[in-house]
Amino acid sequence: MAKKRRVPPQDAMFLWIETPETMMHVASLMPFTPPADAGPTYLRDILDEARHQPVLPPWNQKLTHPFLLRHPRQAWIEDENFDFDFHVRRSALASPGDERELGILVSRLHSHQLDFTRPPWELHVIEGLEGGRFALYTKVHHALVDGYSAVKMLGRSLSEDPGSKGKFFFSLDPPKRSKPPKESASLVRAVTGTATGVAKGALGAAGSAAGVAKAVIKLETSRGEDHKNLKGGWSAPDSIFNQRTSRTRRFATQQFDTSRFKAIAQASGGTLNDVVMAVCGGGLRAYLEELGELPAKPLVAFVPVNIRDDGDEGGGNKVAVLMASMGTHVADPVERLEAVIDSTSQAKSQMSGLGQLPSLAYSGYLLAPSIAQTSAAIAGVKNPLPTTFNLVLSNVPGPKKTLWLHGSRLEAVYPVSIPAHGMALNITLETYADTMNFGFIGDREAVPHLQRLAVYTGEALTALERGLGLPSGADTDSSDESSQVPRGGRSAATRAALDKPGKKSVTKKAPAKKTAAKSAPAKKNPAKNSAVKKSTAQKTPAKKTPAS
């Protein structure tokens, strides 16, 4: 009889909340440039070779109770009848496929649930891209592996040597999973049970209560003008992103040179994550203004924080959370960045000194109020309580060097994450080589014209550079010139996105007027040059932008 492995509570959480509308799988889109000597059977030969490689844990494991995902004794067991052709599939665009058509296909693939009677993952090899290129779309359930572990496995599956064949991730030796501390069992159950159980566990677990209580008291007493950017579990405005989701998704991407973000961080005294949040905040402000849906209060992001020990590649989930302002209430790009720096600095101060387990518990306290947000979204009614957060924004550190697969160069790694009831938008970026790769995933009904958000995010980056007196990197981003066309340098996907008519509500003026007030400069940003003139963004795109 095959050996069973119990699903840990922190992984089982993603099975408990799985529904046809809230699918808990994550994915990545990886476009490749094949070698110059690639023949017509190049991809077929690679897959034929992979078919004869062993499929190793966890990729050959399925659930013992696939029709009852909330089973209390859920476990992983080896699939003795593993079907390679079910999990590894070939797809094709009508050649030559452009970035927009690729985005549409990925949107559809991401809109379907995984088959839980089999190991919960799929790999789609997508052919027919312009210039003979191809892409890999990999989808895996969050209960099987988290994003951090997936990135580590990607780094091991591809090679830094163009001449090396490399291996697909499912044929790699499994990573070693770290053992949690003995005293963590009761806490983890409490944290990952329900939102209500999370709050109780956060304050009641032995050995963690004192540190968590101190952080909670500090959070609840740190109010007033000096701490207006500190966000707790009741700080977010109601927004179009906090509604019920459907089964369908929209997907778009942007790629930027990392050097642009580093230059802004150095000039402002912030971190790369701060710059990412401010740039996304600028894109969100423009997007919501166009729809006439910009709240007066700043949007609040749910920001996952990896709390693994160094060297722990893992295979499960170890993620804490902080809440931070996106600065969407601030019109000026530099002052928006200051507001974000102030907010993230205070959020990090709240968690400083907490260990791994107390950090999980404190995260539970922050997330506990979201049960009302989620329940209201599922019911399709207005949330009677203040909103906890508006969207998820995650930053995953990826491979630092250019990677290759059978001589094909990996161009980018675009994350495709999880929207859910009450949080219909997820922005995840992954660093790769010298680039920042953004994946925008949203519910098709709740987040209309998602490609516009991707475009406006690129414009917000340019505006921030110019506001700080930095040379704009928009004209120097290394991109595939074959995908660029006249008319301001916009790609076909970008033009199509901007040519679509917006909602009629775009004519509303009230939201924009209410949010025009500037925020006070952050105290922790002495590097800012207040004499620099602020400028608005010119509509200059970033790199390729697949869209649904």
C-alpha positions as CSV (number, residue, x, y, z in Angstrom):
1,M,0.0,0.0,0.0
2,A,1.3,3.4,-0.9
3,K,2.5,5.6,1.9
4,K,0.3,8.5,2.9
5,R,1.5,12.0,4.0
6,R,-1.0,14.1,5.9
7,V,-1.7,17.5,4.5
8,P,-0.4,20.1,7.0
9,P,-3.1,22.5,8.3
10,Q,-1.3,25.5,6.7
11,D,-1.6,23.8,3.3
12,A,-5.0,22.3,3.9
13,M,-6.4,25.9,4.3
14,F,-6.1,26.3,0.5
15,L,-8.2,23.1,0.0
16,W,-10.9,24.2,2.5
17,I,-11.6,27.5,0.7
18,E,-11.4,26.0,-2.8
19,T,-14.6,26.6,-4.9
20,P,-15.4,27.0,-8.6
21,E,-15.3,30.8,-8.1
22,T,-12.3,30.9,-5.7
23,M,-9.8,28.6,-7.2
24,M,-6.6,28.3,-5.1
25,H,-4.2,27.5,-7.9
26,V,-1.2,29.7,-8.8
27,A,0.6,29.7,-12.1
28,S,3.4,31.3,-14.1
29,L,3.8,32.3,-17.7
30,M,7.3,31.8,-19.2
31,P,8.0,32.9,-22.8
32,F,11.1,31.5,-24.4
33,T,13.2,32.3,-27.5
34,P,14.3,29.0,-29.1
35,P,17.8,28.5,-30.5
36,A,18.5,29.5,-34.1
37,D,18.9,25.9,-35.1
38,A,15.6,24.7,-33.6
39,G,13.9,22.4,-36.2
40,P,10.1,21.8,-36.8
41,T,10.0,19.0,-34.2
42,Y,12.1,20.8,-31.6
43,L,9.3,21.0,-28.9
44,R,7.9,17.6,-29.7
45,D,11.4,16.1,-29.2
46,I,11.8,17.9,-25.8
47,L,8.4,16.6,-24.6
48,D,9.1,13.0,-25.8
49,E,12.3,13.1,-23.8
50,A,10.5,14.5,-20.7
51,R,7.9,11.7,-21.0
52,H,10.6,9.1,-20.2
53,Q,11.9,10.9,-17.2
54,P,10.6,10.0,-13.7
55,V,7.9,12.1,-12.1
56,L,9.0,12.6,-8.5
57,P,7.2,13.9,-5.4
58,P,5.3,16.0,-4.8
59,W,4.3,16.1,-8.5
60,N,3.2,12.4,-8.5
61,Q,0.9,12.8,-5.4
62,K,-2.8,13.1,-5.3
63,L,-5.4,13.6,-2.6
64,T,-6.9,10.7,-0.7
65,H,-10.3,12.5,-0.5
66,P,-10.6,14.5,-3.8
67,F,-14.4,14.8,-3.6
68,L,-14.3,16.1,0.0
69,L,-11.6,18.7,0.1
70,R,-12.4,19.7,3.7
71,H,-11.9,16.1,5.0
72,P,-10.2,16.3,8.4
73,R,-7.8,13.5,7.5
74,Q,-6.8,14.7,4.1
75,A,-3.5,13.3,2.9
76,W,-1.2,13.0,-0.1
77,I,-0.7,9.6,-1.7
78,E,1.2,8.5,-4.8
79,D,-0.8,8.3,-8.0
80,E,0.1,4.9,-9.3
81,N,-1.6,5.5,-12.6
82,F,0.0,8.8,-13.4
83,D,-1.0,10.1,-16.8
84,F,1.8,12.2,-18.3
85,D,-0.3,13.4,-21.3
86,F,-3.1,14.7,-19.0
87,H,-0.7,16.9,-17.1
88,V,1.6,18.0,-19.9
89,R,-0.3,19.4,-22.8
90,R,0.4,21.1,-26.1
91,S,-1.5,24.2,-27.1
92,A,-1.1,26.6,-30.0
93,L,-2.0,30.1,-31.0
94,A,-3.0,30.9,-34.6
95,S,0.4,31.7,-35.9
96,P,1.8,34.3,-35.6
97,G,0.3,34.8,-32.2
98,D,0.8,38.2,-30.5
99,E,1.0,39.1,-26.9
100,R,-2.7,39.9,-26.6
101,E,-3.7,36.5,-27.9
102,L,-1.3,34.9,-25.5
103,G,-2.9,36.8,-22.6
104,I,-6.4,35.7,-23.7
105,L,-5.4,32.0,-23.8
106,V,-3.7,32.2,-20.3
107,S,-6.9,33.9,-19.0
108,R,-9.0,31.0,-20.1
109,L,-6.6,28.4,-18.9
110,H,-6.4,30.0,-15.5
111,S,-10.3,30.1,-15.3
112,H,-10.6,26.3,-15.0
113,Q,-10.3,24.3,-11.8
114,L,-7.7,21.6,-11.5
115,D,-8.7,17.9,-11.4
116,F,-8.4,16.8,-7.7
117,T,-8.6,13.1,-8.6
118,R,-5.1,13.5,-10.0
119,P,-2.0,15.4,-8.8
120,P,-3.2,19.0,-8.9
121,W,-0.9,20.6,-11.5
122,E,-0.8,21.1,-15.3
123,L,1.9,22.3,-17.8
124,H,0.8,23.8,-21.1
125,V,3.4,24.2,-23.8
126,I,2.0,27.1,-26.0
127,E,3.4,27.3,-29.5
128,G,2.8,29.7,-32.4
129,L,4.1,32.9,-30.9
130,E,5.7,35.6,-33.1
131,G,9.2,34.9,-34.3
132,G,8.9,31.1,-33.6
133,R,8.8,31.7,-29.9
134,F,6.9,29.5,-27.4
135,A,5.7,29.8,-23.8
136,L,5.2,27.5,-20.8
137,Y,2.1,28.0,-18.6
138,T,2.5,26.1,-15.4
139,K,-0.5,25.8,-13.0
140,V,-0.3,24.2,-9.6
141,H,-2.6,24.2,-6.5
142,H,-1.4,26.3,-3.6
143,A,-1.9,23.3,-1.2
144,L,0.8,21.3,-3.1
145,V,3.5,24.1,-3.2
146,D,3.6,27.8,-2.5
147,G,4.9,30.5,-4.7
148,Y,8.3,30.8,-3.0
149,S,9.0,27.1,-3.3
150,A,7.9,27.1,-6.9
151,V,10.4,29.8,-7.8
152,K,13.2,27.9,-6.1
153,M,12.2,24.8,-8.1
154,L,12.2,26.8,-11.3
155,G,15.7,28.0,-10.6
156,R,16.8,24.4,-10.2
157,S,14.9,23.1,-13.2
158,L,16.4,25.4,-15.8
159,S,20.1,26.0,-16.4
160,E,22.4,29.0,-16.5
161,D,24.3,27.2,-19.3
162,P,22.8,27.6,-22.8
163,G,24.3,24.3,-23.8
164,S,22.7,22.3,-20.9
165,K,19.4,20.5,-21.5
166,G,18.0,21.1,-18.0
167,K,15.0,19.2,-16.5
168,F,11.4,20.0,-16.1
169,F,10.4,20.7,-12.5
170,F,8.4,17.4,-12.1
171,S,11.6,15.4,-12.6
172,L,13.7,17.2,-9.9
173,D,14.5,15.6,-6.6
174,P,12.0,17.0,-4.0
175,P,13.1,19.7,-1.7
176,K,13.6,19.0,2.0
177,R,10.7,20.3,4.1
178,S,11.7,21.9,7.4
179,K,10.1,20.6,10.5
180,P,8.0,23.2,12.4
181,P,8.7,23.7,16.1
182,K,6.8,21.3,18.4
183,E,4.9,24.1,20.1
184,S,3.6,25.3,16.7
185,A,1.0,22.7,16.1
186,S,-1.8,24.3,18.1
187,L,-1.0,27.7,16.8
188,V,-0.9,26.7,13.1
189,R,-4.3,25.0,13.5
190,A,-5.7,28.1,15.0
191,V,-4.1,30.4,12.4
192,T,-5.2,28.4,9.4
193,G,-8.7,27.3,10.5
194,T,-11.1,30.1,9.9
195,A,-10.8,33.9,10.3
196,T,-12.5,33.6,13.7
197,G,-10.2,30.8,14.8
198,V,-7.2,32.8,13.6
199,A,-8.1,35.7,15.9
200,K,-8.5,33.4,18.9
201,G,-5.3,31.5,18.1
202,A,-3.3,34.7,17.7
203,L,-4.0,35.7,21.3
204,G,-4.2,32.3,22.9
205,A,-1.3,30.2,21.7
206,A,1.2,29.4,24.4
207,G,4.6,31.1,24.0
208,S,3.3,33.6,21.5
209,A,0.6,35.5,23.3
210,A,2.8,38.0,25.0
211,G,4.5,39.2,21.8
212,V,1.3,39.2,19.8
213,A,-0.6,41.1,22.4
214,K,2.1,43.7,22.6
215,A,2.0,44.1,18.8
216,V,-1.8,44.3,18.8
217,I,-1.9,46.9,21.6
218,K,0.8,48.9,19.7
219,L,-1.3,48.8,16.6
220,E,-4.6,49.8,18.2
221,T,-3.1,52.6,20.2
222,S,-1.0,54.1,17.4
223,R,-3.6,56.4,15.9
224,G,-3.8,60.0,15.1
225,E,-2.1,62.3,12.6
226,D,1.4,60.9,13.2
227,H,0.2,57.4,12.3
228,K,-2.4,58.0,9.7
229,N,-0.6,55.7,7.3
230,L,-0.5,52.8,9.7
231,K,-3.1,50.3,8.5
232,G,-4.8,47.6,10.6
233,G,-7.7,45.3,9.9
234,W,-10.3,48.0,9.5
235,S,-8.6,50.7,7.5
236,A,-9.5,50.1,3.8
237,P,-12.3,51.8,1.8
238,D,-14.9,49.9,-0.1
239,S,-13.9,49.5,-3.7
240,I,-14.9,47.7,-6.9
241,F,-12.3,45.0,-6.1
242,N,-14.2,43.9,-2.9
243,Q,-17.1,42.1,-4.5
244,R,-18.1,38.6,-5.4
245,T,-16.0,36.9,-8.1
246,S,-17.1,34.7,-11.0
247,R,-15.3,31.7,-12.6
248,T,-13.6,33.7,-15.3
249,R,-10.4,35.7,-15.2
250,R,-8.5,38.5,-17.0
251,F,-4.7,38.5,-17.2
252,A,-2.2,41.2,-18.2
253,T,1.6,41.7,-17.8
254,Q,4.3,44.3,-17.7
255,Q,8.1,44.0,-17.6
256,F,10.5,46.7,-16.5
257,D,14.2,46.9,-15.9
258,T,15.0,46.5,-12.3
259,S,17.5,49.4,-12.5
260,R,14.6,51.9,-12.8
261,F,13.2,50.8,-9.5
262,K,16.6,50.8,-7.8
263,A,17.3,54.3,-8.9
264,I,14.0,55.5,-7.5
265,A,14.6,53.7,-4.2
266,Q,18.0,55.2,-3.9
267,A,16.8,58.7,-4.6
268,S,13.8,58.5,-2.2
269,G,15.3,56.5,0.7
270,G,12.7,53.8,0.3
271,T,13.0,50.1,-0.6
272,L,12.3,48.4,-3.9
273,N,9.0,47.1,-2.4
274,D,8.0,50.7,-1.5
275,V,8.6,51.8,-5.1
276,V,6.6,48.8,-6.4
277,M,3.7,49.8,-4.2
278,A,3.8,53.4,-5.1
279,V,4.0,52.6,-8.9
280,C,1.1,50.2,-8.6
281,G,-0.8,52.8,-6.5
282,G,-0.3,55.3,-9.3
283,G,-1.6,52.9,-11.9
284,L,-4.6,52.0,-9.7
285,R,-5.4,55.7,-9.2
286,A,-5.5,56.4,-12.9
287,Y,-7.5,53.2,-13.6
288,L,-10.1,53.9,-11.0
289,E,-10.4,57.6,-11.9
290,E,-11.1,56.6,-15.5
291,L,-13.9,54.3,-14.2
292,G,-15.2,57.0,-11.8
293,E,-14.6,54.5,-8.9
294,L,-11.7,56.1,-7.0
295,P,-12.3,56.0,-3.2
296,A,-11.4,59.1,-1.2
297,K,-9.4,56.9,1.3
298,P,-6.2,55.1,0.1
299,L,-6.5,51.5,-1.1
300,V,-4.9,49.1,1.4
301,A,-2.9,46.1,0.1
302,F,-2.6,42.7,1.7
303,V,1.2,42.1,1.3
304,P,2.4,38.5,2.0
305,V,5.7,38.2,3.7
306,N,7.9,35.1,3.4
307,I,9.0,34.0,6.9
308,R,11.0,30.9,6.0
309,D,14.3,30.3,7.6
310,D,17.3,30.8,5.4
311,G,17.9,27.8,3.2
312,D,14.4,26.4,3.7
313,E,13.2,25.7,0.2
314,G,10.2,23.9,1.6
315,G,7.1,22.7,-0.2
316,G,4.4,24.1,1.9
317,N,3.3,27.5,3.0
318,K,5.0,29.8,5.5
319,V,3.7,33.3,4.9
320,A,2.9,36.2,7.3
321,V,1.1,39.4,6.2
322,L,1.2,43.1,6.6
323,M,-1.3,45.8,5.6
324,A,0.0,48.9,3.8
325,S,-1.4,52.0,2.1
326,M,-1.1,52.2,-1.7
327,G,-1.2,56.0,-1.6
328,T,-4.0,56.2,-4.2
329,H,-5.5,59.2,-2.4
330,V,-2.4,61.3,-3.4
331,A,-2.2,62.9,-6.9
332,D,1.5,63.7,-6.8
333,P,3.7,60.7,-7.6
334,V,6.6,61.7,-5.2
335,E,4.3,62.4,-2.3
336,R,2.5,59.1,-3.0
337,L,5.8,57.3,-2.6
338,E,6.4,59.2,0.7
339,A,3.0,58.0,2.0
340,V,3.8,54.4,1.0
341,I,7.2,54.5,2.7
342,D,5.6,55.9,5.9
343,S,3.0,53.2,5.8
344,T,5.3,50.2,5.2
345,S,7.8,51.5,7.7
346,Q,5.2,51.6,10.4
347,A,3.8,48.1,9.4
348,K,7.3,46.6,9.6
349,S,7.8,48.2,13.0
350,Q,4.7,46.5,14.2
351,M,6.2,43.0,13.4
352,S,9.8,43.7,14.4
353,G,11.1,41.4,17.1
354,L,8.3,38.8,16.5
355,G,9.4,35.3,15.7
356,Q,8.0,33.1,13.0
357,L,5.0,31.8,15.0
358,P,4.0,35.1,16.6
359,S,4.2,36.7,13.2
360,L,1.7,34.1,11.9
361,A,-0.5,34.8,14.9
362,Y,-0.3,38.6,14.4
363,S,-1.1,38.1,10.8
364,G,-4.2,36.2,11.9
365,Y,-5.3,39.1,14.0
366,L,-5.0,41.5,11.0
367,L,-6.9,39.1,8.7
368,A,-9.7,38.1,11.2
369,P,-12.1,41.0,10.2
370,S,-11.9,39.9,6.6
371,I,-14.5,37.2,7.3
372,A,-17.2,39.8,7.1
373,Q,-15.7,41.2,3.8
374,T,-15.6,37.7,2.2
375,S,-19.1,36.7,3.5
376,A,-20.6,40.0,2.2
377,A,-19.0,39.4,-1.2
378,I,-20.2,35.9,-1.4
379,A,-23.8,37.0,-0.5
380,G,-23.6,39.9,-3.0
381,V,-24.5,42.5,-0.3
382,K,-22.7,45.6,1.0
383,N,-20.2,44.8,3.8
384,P,-21.7,46.2,7.1
385,L,-18.2,46.5,8.6
386,P,-15.2,48.4,7.4
387,T,-13.2,46.7,4.7
388,T,-10.0,44.9,5.7
389,F,-8.0,45.2,2.5
390,N,-8.7,45.9,-1.2
391,L,-6.2,43.8,-3.1
392,V,-3.3,41.5,-2.8
393,L,0.2,42.7,-3.8
394,S,3.1,40.3,-3.7
395,N,6.8,40.4,-4.6
396,V,8.6,37.1,-5.2
397,P,12.4,37.1,-5.6
398,G,13.2,35.0,-8.6
399,P,16.3,33.7,-10.4
400,K,19.1,36.3,-10.7
401,K,20.7,35.1,-13.9
402,T,19.4,34.3,-17.3
403,L,18.1,30.7,-17.6
404,W,17.8,28.3,-20.4
405,L,15.8,25.2,-21.3
406,H,17.3,22.9,-24.0
407,G,19.0,25.9,-25.6
408,S,15.9,28.2,-25.4
409,R,16.4,31.5,-23.5
410,L,13.8,32.3,-20.8
411,E,12.6,35.8,-21.6
412,A,10.5,36.5,-18.5
413,V,8.6,34.9,-15.6
414,Y,5.1,36.3,-15.1
415,P,3.2,35.2,-12.0
416,V,-0.5,34.3,-12.4
417,S,-2.0,34.4,-8.9
418,I,-5.3,34.2,-7.1
419,P,-8.4,36.5,-7.1
420,A,-11.2,35.5,-4.7
421,H,-14.4,36.7,-3.2
422,G,-13.9,40.1,-1.6
423,M,-10.5,40.5,-3.3
424,A,-11.0,40.4,-7.1
425,L,-7.6,41.8,-8.0
426,N,-4.1,40.3,-7.4
427,I,-0.9,41.9,-8.5
428,T,2.2,39.7,-8.2
429,L,5.7,40.5,-9.5
430,E,8.7,38.2,-9.8
431,T,12.2,39.4,-10.3
432,Y,14.2,37.6,-13.0
433,A,17.7,38.4,-14.1
434,D,17.7,42.3,-14.4
435,T,13.9,42.6,-14.8
436,M,10.7,43.1,-12.8
437,N,7.9,41.0,-14.2
438,F,4.4,42.0,-13.2
439,G,1.3,39.7,-13.5
440,F,-2.1,41.4,-13.1
441,I,-4.9,38.9,-12.5
442,G,-8.5,39.9,-11.9
443,D,-12.0,38.6,-12.0
444,R,-13.4,39.2,-15.5
445,E,-16.6,40.9,-14.3
446,A,-15.3,42.8,-11.3
447,V,-12.1,44.2,-13.0
448,P,-13.1,45.5,-16.5
449,H,-10.4,46.4,-19.1
450,L,-7.6,45.0,-16.9
451,Q,-5.0,45.8,-19.6
452,R,-5.5,49.5,-18.9
453,L,-4.3,49.0,-15.4
454,A,-1.1,47.4,-16.7
455,V,-0.5,50.3,-19.1
456,Y,-1.2,52.9,-16.4
457,T,1.2,51.2,-14.1
458,G,4.0,51.8,-16.7
459,E,3.0,55.4,-17.0
460,A,3.1,55.8,-13.2
461,L,6.7,54.5,-13.1
462,T,7.7,57.2,-15.7
463,A,5.9,59.9,-13.7
464,L,7.7,59.0,-10.5
465,E,11.1,59.0,-12.3
466,R,10.4,62.5,-13.6
467,G,9.0,63.7,-10.3
468,L,12.3,62.8,-8.7
469,G,14.3,64.4,-11.5
470,L,15.6,61.0,-12.7
471,P,16.0,60.2,-16.4
472,S,13.1,58.2,-17.6
473,G,14.0,54.6,-18.3
474,A,10.9,54.0,-20.4
475,D,12.9,54.7,-23.6
476,T,15.8,52.3,-22.6
477,D,13.9,49.3,-21.3
478,S,15.3,46.3,-23.2
479,S,12.4,44.9,-25.1
480,D,11.7,42.8,-28.2
481,E,11.9,45.4,-30.9
482,S,9.8,43.1,-33.2
483,S,6.8,43.6,-30.9
484,Q,7.0,47.4,-31.0
485,V,5.1,49.4,-33.6
486,P,4.7,53.1,-34.5
487,R,2.2,55.4,-32.9
488,G,4.2,56.4,-29.8
489,G,6.0,53.1,-29.6
490,R,2.9,51.2,-28.2
491,S,2.5,47.5,-28.9
492,A,-0.6,46.2,-30.6
493,A,-1.8,44.9,-27.2
494,T,-1.4,48.3,-25.6
495,R,-3.2,50.1,-28.4
496,A,-6.1,47.6,-28.3
497,A,-6.4,48.2,-24.6
498,L,-6.5,51.9,-24.8
499,D,-8.7,52.1,-27.9
500,K,-11.5,50.2,-26.0
501,P,-14.2,52.6,-24.7
502,G,-14.3,52.9,-20.9
503,K,-17.4,52.8,-18.8
504,K,-19.8,55.6,-19.0
505,S,-19.0,56.4,-15.4
506,V,-15.6,57.8,-16.6
507,T,-17.3,61.2,-16.8
508,K,-17.8,61.4,-13.1
509,K,-15.8,64.1,-11.5
510,A,-16.6,63.8,-7.8
511,P,-14.1,61.0,-6.9
512,A,-11.2,62.7,-8.5
513,K,-11.9,66.0,-6.8
514,K,-12.2,64.4,-3.4
515,T,-8.9,62.7,-3.7
516,A,-6.8,65.5,-5.0
517,A,-5.4,66.5,-1.5
518,K,-1.8,65.8,-0.9
519,S,-0.4,63.8,2.0
520,A,2.1,65.1,4.4
521,P,5.7,64.2,3.6
522,A,7.0,61.1,5.4
523,K,9.5,61.7,8.2
524,K,11.7,58.9,7.1
525,N,12.5,60.3,3.7
526,P,15.2,62.9,4.1
527,A,16.6,62.1,0.7
528,K,13.7,63.8,-1.2
529,N,14.6,66.9,-3.0
530,S,11.5,69.2,-2.5
531,A,12.8,71.6,-5.2
532,V,12.3,69.2,-8.0
533,K,9.4,70.0,-10.1
534,K,6.7,67.3,-10.3
535,S,5.6,66.2,-13.8
536,T,2.8,64.2,-15.2
537,A,3.4,60.9,-17.0
538,Q,3.6,60.8,-20.8
539,K,2.0,57.7,-22.2
540,T,5.0,55.6,-22.7
541,P,4.6,51.8,-22.4
542,A,6.8,49.4,-20.7
543,K,7.6,46.0,-22.3
544,K,5.2,43.4,-23.7
545,T,1.8,43.4,-22.2
546,P,-0.3,40.3,-22.9
547,A,-3.9,40.9,-22.0
548,S,-7.2,39.2,-21.9
